[in-house]
Amino acid sequence: IAAVFGSRSKADGWHRRLLNESALDVPGVRMAVLSKTSVETLEPLLAFRHRVRNLYAFQLDEARVVEIAQTVPGSWTVVRAELIQFSAGLTIVG
């Protein structure tokens, strides 16, 4: 993944950087993997994942869990389509 996106660090925030870099078009290297809209849609899920991994379950807000869960099917539909579109544009070199 680092070779595709250019990120090599696993320091704090690497998930967010990877997500943001996926929306960048790198001329001569690759087209954007995801749209800026998809990245904006996925950012709350990333933040939620971070919160879940760093807190005990009893500290979670049930209403927020339901709210986040309801965004997943629609987000996945769009992200999946963008990933398929990206992979269709790949070429094998070598």
N, C-alpha and C positions, 0 to 999 in steps of 0.2 A: 504494500500500500504506500509506503514512504516513497518509493520510486515513482509512483503515479502522481502523487499529490505534492511531493517535495518536502513533506514534514519528516523529520527524523527524530525529533525529541518526544519523549514520553513524559515530559515534565507536566506540571499542573496545567490543565486547560487544553491538553492535546486533542481531546474529543471535540471540543468546541472549534478549535483551529481546523481540524480535519473537516468538520461539517461546513464551516465557512469557506474553506478552500475548494470544497466540492462544487461550489457555485461559480468558481472562477473559470473563465475560458482562457486557456493557455495556448496562444497561437503557435502553430507548428508542433505542438506537443499533444494536446487533447482539447476537446470541447468541454464545456461545463458538464458535470455529471448530473447535478440537480439544479433546478431553477432557484432563484433567490426567494421566490414565494414558498417553495418546499422547505428551504432552509429555515425560513421564518416560522413555518408550521412545525418543524421538528425541534426548534430551540426550546419550547416549553417542555417537550418530552425529555430532552437531554437534561434540562434543569431538574425535572422531576426524578429522573433516574439518579442523578447526583444526590438529591435529597434522600431518596429511599436507601441508597447505599451507605449513607453517612448518618442516618438516624434509625432509631428503633421504630418498628411498625406502629407502636401505640402513640407515637408522636405525630402521625400523619393525620391530615384533615380528610375525613371520609368524603365530604362533598368535593374536595379538590381531586381526590383519587377518581371519583366517578366522572368528573368533568374531563380530566385528562384521558381516561379510558374511552370516553365517547368520541374523542378526536382521532383515535388510532385507525379505525377502519377507513375513513375518508382520506387521511394522510397516507396510509399504506397504498391505497388505490392510485393516488397521484405519483408517489415516489416510485412505486413498482413500474408504472408506465414510463417514467423518466429513466429508470435504470435499464429497461428494455431498449428504449431509444438510444441511450448511450452505448450499450453493448452492441447494438446493430451497426453503429458507426465505427467500431474498432476494426483495425486491420492487423493482420499478423505480419510481423517484420522478421526477416531472417531467412 
